[in-house]
Amino acid sequence: MEAFPWWSEDHRRLATEIKIFVEEVMPRDAETRWKREFPWDIFEKVAERGYTGVAVPKEYGGMGLGATGACIVVEQFGRMPGPGRILVGNMIGGLRQIIEFGSEEQKSRFLPRIAKGEMGAVVITEPVAGTDAAAIAVTARRDGDRYVLNGKKRFIVSAGTARRYFVYARTSDNPDEVAKHRHLSAFVVERGAPGFSVEKINEIIGFENIQNGVLDFDDVPVPLANRIGEEGDGWKIMTAGLNFERTLICAMTLGWQAELLRNAVPYAQRRVQFGKPTVDIPANQTKIADLITRLRLTRIAAYYTAYLWDLGLDITLESNSTKVFCAESAQKSSLDAIQVIGGDGVTPFYPLQAFMQVAKVENIAGGTMEACRQVIFKSGLKLMADDLTMPRRVIHKELGVPVPAAGPVEKQSGVNEEKILAVLAEDYRINPGLYMAREDVAAQFTADDVTIDKALVALEQQGLAKIYRTKRGIGLIKATYEGLKKAHPKEYYRWFPEWAREDRRF
């Protein structure tokens, strides 16, 4: 496992140690996949080594190696599709949520248990709520010093094997609180709680030796002491947890991609077709080059995201972007690696089929690609707002074409309909297919907003401008054909390149 320059010596030692450990237990993992057995003994060894506490602060019994340390462990465990997913589930089974939002008493109570290897699970998805997590229907009703939970959850990794379930439930139906995402709360539900049971174990591709199932909550009492954060903090806590989960999923895909290469390249070097090893076939060389490219770039993206997390920065944009990049890269690489190997690649005698299956699962689990892209879109527009401002352009006096503008806008004193119409007409010459943003119009004048809006509405009423309104009011404006004619004669808008003959300028 190649180290990055920002890794500490502890990170480097961990990388060497975990690689050796994983290679020791990989034979047992393969056995449990064929036998469809849950690999309890592997996780007992994980607990003995304390790997589940790699991101737990030292004061609570962990290694204190942060998100980077967690990714190092997960990358190697990703070489084993089943245990890798469970380890991620255990690490995210309330870990970051408890660290960031738990009380000191809750941290002291739960974090040492995680560090010692207690298996956990995150419980979000329901029959009626998947990607639309805000639609969670499982209810949590306050009853004195406890909450009572009712409803069902599904697609829960470690169902029936976890001892600690981090559950998100609805605590309000108030429309105002729902609109503000203050209607959910987070709870730790212990295995064995009255009314809490596993309803079903699912058969899911790539989950041969781990459990995924449906949970039933029938008047399940949960102590107030097990509510993480305040009532209504659930959405905020969930978002923070998902950002960490998505970072770990990225690290897991690195293990898959490395294992795909580790199988595909030696296979192609030894498989002879058409009188030569198939690694000499240009089409296979292209696929192998793509496998290497994706692995190298996804490792940089995943570990840089973890590094930003360890610095305490907001990784909303990075974790979602990297999750999309890594998960889709892993899926494409699995298909390419199978194609390099050929028929053997689609048999369970080589692990490529298993990686293809879990890669597909992770394009859905932990946030679908579509959901992640929605977060990227919304967060990106907000966080990159300064970089996404419309470039200001002006008409070059000699060339008569739009060119970048230097310096600030020279504001005009006062405002009236005629001046605004002239600005809209000039914008037509610069951006003929676009509306002009209201703030761009306002930037041209020293007048107050009320006066500007009054003039804009007057132009609209005269049919000289079109206005696009948002919930906040006037958003975009564009001069109509009549408005352009009123602002300037036709010659003002005419422009031809030098090669356009004059006798053809109608």
C-alpha positions in Angstrom: 0.0 0.0 0.0 1.6 3.2 -1.2 1.8 5.9 1.5 1.0 9.5 0.9 3.4 12.3 2.0 1.0 13.6 4.7 0.7 10.3 6.4 2.3 10.1 9.9 4.6 7.3 10.9 1.7 5.7 12.8 -0.3 5.7 9.6 2.6 4.0 7.7 3.1 1.4 10.4 -0.7 0.7 10.3 -0.6 0.3 6.5 2.1 -2.4 6.8 0.5 -4.2 9.6 -3.1 -4.3 8.2 -1.9 -5.6 4.9 -0.2 -8.6 6.6 -3.3 -9.2 8.7 -5.7 -9.1 5.8 -3.6 -11.5 3.8 -3.6 -13.9 6.7 -7.4 -14.0 7.0 -8.3 -13.8 3.3 -8.4 -17.7 3.0 -10.9 -17.8 5.8 -13.0 -15.1 4.1 -13.1 -17.1 0.9 -14.2 -20.2 2.8 -17.0 -18.4 4.5 -18.3 -17.0 1.2 -18.5 -20.5 -0.3 -20.2 -21.8 2.8 -22.4 -18.8 3.3 -21.2 -18.4 6.9 -21.0 -15.2 8.8 -17.2 -14.7 9.4 -17.4 -14.3 13.2 -13.9 -15.5 13.8 -12.5 -12.8 11.5 -14.2 -10.1 13.5 -13.0 -11.6 16.7 -9.5 -11.2 15.4 -10.3 -7.7 14.3 -11.5 -6.9 17.8 -8.3 -8.3 19.3 -6.2 -6.1 17.1 -8.4 -3.0 17.9 -8.9 -2.1 14.2 -12.4 -1.0 14.8 -11.1 1.7 17.0 -8.7 3.1 14.5 -10.7 6.4 14.2 -11.8 6.4 17.9 -9.8 9.1 19.9 -7.2 7.6 22.2 -8.9 8.9 25.3 -11.8 6.5 24.6 -9.6 3.5 24.0 -9.0 3.9 20.2 -5.9 4.4 18.0 -6.7 8.1 17.3 -5.7 7.9 13.7 -8.7 9.7 12.3 -10.3 9.3 8.9 -7.0 8.6 7.3 -6.3 5.7 9.6 -9.9 4.4 9.0 -9.4 4.6 5.2 -6.1 2.7 5.5 -7.8 -0.2 7.3 -10.8 -0.1 5.1 -8.8 -0.1 1.9 -7.2 -3.4 2.8 -10.4 -4.9 4.2 -12.0 -4.0 0.9 -10.1 -6.9 -0.6 -12.6 -9.0 1.2 -16.1 -7.9 0.0 -18.0 -9.2 3.0 -15.8 -8.2 6.0 -14.9 -5.0 4.3 -18.6 -3.9 4.2 -19.2 -5.0 7.8 -16.1 -3.1 9.0 -17.3 0.1 7.3 -20.7 -0.5 8.9 -19.1 -1.0 12.3 -17.0 2.2 11.9 -19.9 4.2 10.8 -22.3 2.6 13.2 -22.7 5.8 15.1 -18.9 6.5 15.4 -18.7 9.9 13.8 -22.2 10.8 14.9 -21.3 10.1 18.6 -17.9 11.8 18.3 -19.5 15.0 16.9 -22.9 15.1 18.6 -22.8 12.8 21.6 -22.5 14.0 25.2 -19.4 13.2 27.2 -21.3 10.5 29.0 -22.4 9.0 25.6 -18.9 9.1 24.3 -17.5 7.4 27.4 -20.2 4.8 27.2 -20.2 3.9 23.4 -16.8 4.7 22.0 -14.8 2.2 24.1 -17.3 -0.5 22.9 -16.6 0.4 19.3 -12.9 0.4 19.9 -13.1 -3.1 21.4 -14.9 -4.4 18.3 -18.6 -4.3 19.1 -20.5 -4.6 15.9 -22.7 -1.7 14.9 -25.2 -0.8 12.2 -26.6 2.4 10.7 -30.4 2.3 10.3 -31.9 4.7 7.8 -33.6 3.0 4.9 -37.3 2.0 5.1 -40.1 0.6 2.9 -41.1 4.2 2.2 -37.8 6.0 2.6 -34.6 5.3 0.7 -32.8 8.0 -1.1 -35.5 10.3 0.2 -34.3 9.9 3.8 -36.4 13.0 4.9 -39.5 10.8 4.3 -38.5 8.5 7.2 -41.7 7.1 8.7 -40.5 5.2 11.8 -41.8 7.2 14.7 -40.2 8.0 18.0 -42.8 9.2 20.6 -41.5 10.9 23.7 -42.8 9.1 26.9 -41.3 10.6 30.0 -37.6 9.7 30.2 -37.8 7.5 27.1 -38.9 7.3 23.5 -41.1 4.6 22.0 -40.2 3.6 18.4 -42.6 2.0 15.9 -42.1 1.0 12.3 -39.8 -0.9 10.0 -36.4 -0.5 8.5 -34.9 -2.4 5.6 -31.6 -3.1 3.7 -29.7 -2.9 7.0 -26.2 -4.2 6.9 -25.3 -6.4 10.0 -29.0 -6.9 10.8 -29.2 -9.5 13.5 -25.4 -9.5 14.1 -24.9 -6.0 15.3 -25.3 -5.1 19.0 -25.7 -1.4 18.5 -28.1 0.1 16.0 -27.9 3.8 15.2 -31.5 4.6 14.2 -33.1 7.7 12.7 -36.7 8.2 13.5 -39.5 10.8 13.0 -40.2 12.9 16.1 -42.4 15.5 14.5 -45.0 16.0 11.8 -45.2 19.7 12.2 -45.0 21.1 8.6 -42.7 24.0 9.7 -40.2 21.6 11.3 -40.4 19.2 8.4 -39.7 22.0 6.0 -36.6 22.9 8.1 -35.5 19.3 8.4 -36.1 19.4 12.2 -38.5 16.5 12.3 -36.0 13.6 12.7 -33.9 12.5 15.7 -31.1 10.0 16.2 -31.1 7.1 18.7 -28.9 4.2 19.7 -31.0 1.1 20.0 -29.4 -1.9 21.8 -29.8 -5.4 20.6 -32.3 -7.2 22.8 -34.5 -4.2 23.5 -38.2 -5.3 24.0 -40.2 -5.2 20.7 -37.0 -5.0 18.6 -36.5 -7.9 16.2 -35.2 -8.9 12.8 -38.1 -9.6 10.4 -36.2 -10.9 7.4 -32.7 -11.5 6.0 -32.3 -10.4 2.4 -30.5 -12.2 -0.4 -28.3 -9.5 -2.0 -25.6 -9.7 -4.6 -22.1 -9.5 -3.1 -23.4 -10.3 0.4 -22.7 -14.1 0.4 -21.3 -14.2 3.9 -22.7 -11.1 5.7 -26.3 -10.3 6.8 -28.5 -7.6 5.4 -32.1 -7.5 6.6 -35.4 -5.9 7.7 -35.9 -4.7 11.3 -39.2 -4.3 13.1 -39.8 -1.8 15.9 -42.9 -2.7 17.9 -43.2 -0.2 20.8 -39.5 -0.4 21.4 -38.5 1.6 24.5 -35.3 3.7 24.1 -33.9 5.6 27.0 -33.6 9.4 26.7 -29.9 8.8 27.5 -29.6 7.0 24.1 -30.9 10.0 22.0 -27.8 11.5 20.3 -28.0 15.3 20.1 -31.2 17.2 20.7 -34.6 16.3 19.4 -34.8 17.4 15.8 -31.1 17.1 15.2 -31.4 13.9 13.3 -31.0 15.3 9.8 -27.9 17.2 10.7 -26.4 14.1 12.4 -27.3 11.9 9.5 -25.7 14.2 7.0 -22.4 14.3 9.0 -22.5 10.5 9.3 -23.1 10.0 5.6 -20.2 12.2 4.7 -17.9 10.0 6.8 -19.5 6.8 5.5 -19.0 7.9 1.9 -15.4 8.6 2.5 -14.9 5.1 3.9 -16.8 3.6 1.0 -14.3 5.3 -1.3 -11.5 3.7 0.6 -13.2 0.3 0.3 -13.4 0.7 -3.5 -9.6 1.1 -3.6 -9.2 -2.4 -2.2 -11.5 -3.8 -4.9 -9.7 -2.0 -7.7 -6.3 -3.1 -6.4 -7.5 -6.7 -6.2 -9.0 -6.5 -9.7 -5.6 -5.5 -11.1 -3.9 -8.1 -8.9 -6.0 -10.8 -10.7 -6.3 -9.5 -14.2 -2.7 -8.6 -15.0 -1.1 -11.9 -14.0 -3.9 -13.8 -15.6 -3.4 -12.0 -18.9 0.3 -12.7 -18.7 -0.3 -16.4 -18.4 -3.3 -16.8 -20.7 -2.2 -17.6 -24.3 -4.5 -17.0 -27.3 -3.6 -16.5 -31.0 -0.1 -17.7 -30.2 0.7 -15.0 -27.5 -0.2 -14.0 -24.0 -3.4 -12.0 -23.9 -1.6 -9.2 -22.1 0.0 -8.4 -25.5 -3.4 -7.8 -27.1 -3.8 -4.0 -27.5 -7.4 -4.0 -26.4 -6.4 -5.7 -23.1 -3.5 -3.3 -22.6 -5.9 -0.3 -22.9 -8.2 -1.8 -20.3 -5.4 -2.5 -17.9 -4.1 1.0 -18.4 -7.6 2.3 -17.5 -7.6 0.0 -14.4 -4.3 1.5 -13.3 -5.5 5.1 -14.0 -8.7 4.7 -12.1 -7.0 3.2 -9.1 -4.3 5.9 -8.9 -6.7 8.8 -9.2 -9.3 7.4 -6.9 -6.7 6.8 -4.2 -5.6 10.4 -4.4 -9.2 11.6 -4.2 -10.2 9.3 -1.3 -7.2 10.0 0.9 -7.2 13.7 0.2 -10.8 13.8 1.3 -9.9 11.9 4.5 -7.0 14.3 5.0 -9.4 17.3 4.8 -11.7 15.6 7.4 -8.7 15.1 9.8 -8.0 18.9 9.4 -11.5 19.6 10.6 -12.8 21.0 7.3 -16.2 20.6 5.7 -15.9 17.7 3.3 -19.5 17.7 2.0 -18.5 18.5 -1.5 -15.4 16.3 -1.5 -17.0 13.2 0.1 -19.9 13.1 -2.3 -17.8 13.9 -5.4 -15.3 11.3 -4.4 -18.0 8.7 -3.7 -19.4 9.1 -7.1 -16.0 9.0 -8.8 -14.7 6.0 -6.8 -17.9 3.9 -6.9 -18.4 4.4 -10.6 -14.7 3.8 -11.3 -14.8 0.6 -9.4 -17.8 -0.7 -11.3 -16.3 0.2 -14.6 -13.0 -1.4 -13.6 -14.7 -4.6 -12.5 -16.3 -4.9 -16.0 -13.0 -4.2 -17.7 -11.1 -6.7 -15.5 -13.7 -9.4 -16.2 -13.4 -8.7 -19.9 -9.6 -9.0 -19.8 -9.9 -12.4 -18.1 -12.8 -13.6 -20.2 -14.9 -16.6 -19.3 -13.1 -17.3 -16.0 -14.0 -13.8 -14.9 -17.7 -14.6 -14.6 -17.1 -17.6 -12.4 -16.9 -17.6 -8.6 -13.5 -19.3 -8.9 -11.9 -15.9 -9.3 -13.0 -12.9 -7.1 -13.8 -10.5 -10.0 -17.5 -11.5 -10.1 -17.8 -10.7 -6.3 -16.2 -7.2 -6.8 -18.5 -6.5 -9.7 -21.5 -7.3 -7.5 -20.4 -5.2 -4.5 -19.4 -2.3 -6.8 -23.0 -2.3 -8.1 -24.3 -2.3 -4.5 -22.1 0.6 -3.6 -23.5 2.6 -6.5 -26.7 2.5 -4.4 -25.7 2.0 -0.8 -24.5 4.9 1.3 -26.2 7.3 -1.0 -27.1 6.6 -4.6 -25.1 8.2 -7.4 -28.1 10.4 -8.1 -28.5 11.5 -4.5 -24.7 12.3 -4.2 -24.9 14.3 -7.4 -27.8 16.3 -5.9 -25.7 17.1 -2.9 -22.8 18.0 -5.2 -25.0 20.3 -7.2 -26.5 22.1 -4.2 -23.3 22.3 -2.2 -21.2 23.1 -5.2 -23.3 26.1 -6.2 -23.2 27.4 -2.7 -19.5 26.7 -1.8 -18.2 27.7 -5.2 -20.4 30.7 -5.6 -17.5 33.1 -5.9 -16.0 31.0 -8.7 -19.3 30.7 -10.5 -20.1 34.3 -11.0 -21.0 35.3 -14.6 -17.9 36.6 -16.3 -18.4 40.3 -17.2 -18.0 41.1 -20.8 -18.3 44.3 -22.9 -18.5 45.1 -26.6 -15.0 45.9 -28.0 -15.2 49.5 -29.4 -13.2 48.6 -32.5 -14.1 44.9 -33.1 -17.7 45.2 -32.1 -17.6 41.7 -30.4 -17.9 40.7 -26.8 -14.6 40.6 -24.9 -13.7 40.1 -21.2 -14.1 43.2 -19.1 -11.4 44.5 -16.7 -12.1 46.3 -13.5 -15.4 47.1 -11.8 -18.6 48.4 -13.5 -18.8 52.1 -13.9 -22.1 52.9 -12.2 -24.5 55.4 -13.7 -26.1 57.9 -11.3 -29.8 57.8 -11.0 -32.0 55.3 -12.9 -35.0 55.4 -15.2 -36.7 53.2 -17.7 -34.7 54.5 -20.6 -31.3 53.8 -18.9 -32.3 50.3 -17.9 -33.6 49.5 -21.4 -30.2 50.6 -22.8 -28.4 48.3 -20.4 -30.7 45.4 -21.5 -30.0 46.2 -25.1 -26.3 46.2 -24.6 -26.6 42.8 -22.8 -28.4 41.5 -25.9 -25.4 42.3 -28.0 -23.2 40.5 -25.5 -25.4 37.5 -24.5 -28.2 37.4 -27.1 -29.6 34.1 -25.8 -29.6 34.9 -22.1 -31.6 36.9 -19.6 -29.8 39.4 -17.5 -29.7 38.8 -13.8 -31.4 41.4 -11.7 -28.2 41.9 -9.6 -26.3 42.6 -12.8 -28.8 45.3 -13.8 -28.6 46.8 -10.3 -24.8 46.8 -10.4 -25.0 49.3 -13.2 -26.7 52.0 -11.1 -26.3 53.9 -7.8 -30.1 53.8 -7.3 -31.8 51.8 -4.5 -33.5 48.4 -5.2 -37.1 49.8 -4.9 -36.5 52.4 -7.6 -34.8 49.8 -9.9 -37.6 47.2 -9.5 -40.3 49.9 -10.1 -38.6 50.8 -13.4 -38.3 47.1 -14.4 -42.0 46.4 -13.8 -42.9 49.5 -15.8 -40.9 48.2 -18.7 -42.7 44.8 -18.4 -46.1 46.5 -18.4 -45.2 48.4 -21.6 -44.1 45.1 -23.3 -40.6 46.3 -23.5 -39.1 43.6 -21.2 -39.8 40.1 -19.9 -39.3 39.3 -16.3 -38.7 35.9 -14.7 -39.7 35.9 -11.0 -38.5 33.6 -8.2 -39.8 33.3 -4.7 -37.7 36.2 -3.7 -39.0 38.5 -6.4 -37.5 39.6 -9.7 -34.8 37.2 -10.8 -34.0 37.7 -14.5 -34.9 40.3 -17.1 -34.6 40.5 -20.9 -35.5 43.1 -23.4 -38.3 42.2 -25.9 -38.1 42.8 -29.6 -40.1 46.0 -29.1 -37.7 47.0 -26.3 -34.7 46.5 -28.4 -36.2 48.7 -31.2 -37.1 51.4 -28.7 -33.6 51.4 -27.2 -31.6 51.7 -30.4 -32.0 51.7 -34.2 -31.3 48.4 -36.1 -27.8 49.5 -37.1 -26.8 49.4 -33.5 -27.1 45.6 -33.3 -25.7 44.8 -36.8 -22.3 43.0 -37.0 -20.7 41.0 -39.8 -17.3 39.3 -40.1 -15.0 40.8 -42.7 -15.4 37.9 -45.0 -19.2 38.4 -45.3 -19.7 40.2 -48.6 -21.6 43.5 -48.5 -24.0 42.5 -51.3 -25.2 39.6 -49.2 -25.9 41.6 -46.1 -29.6 41.9 -46.4 
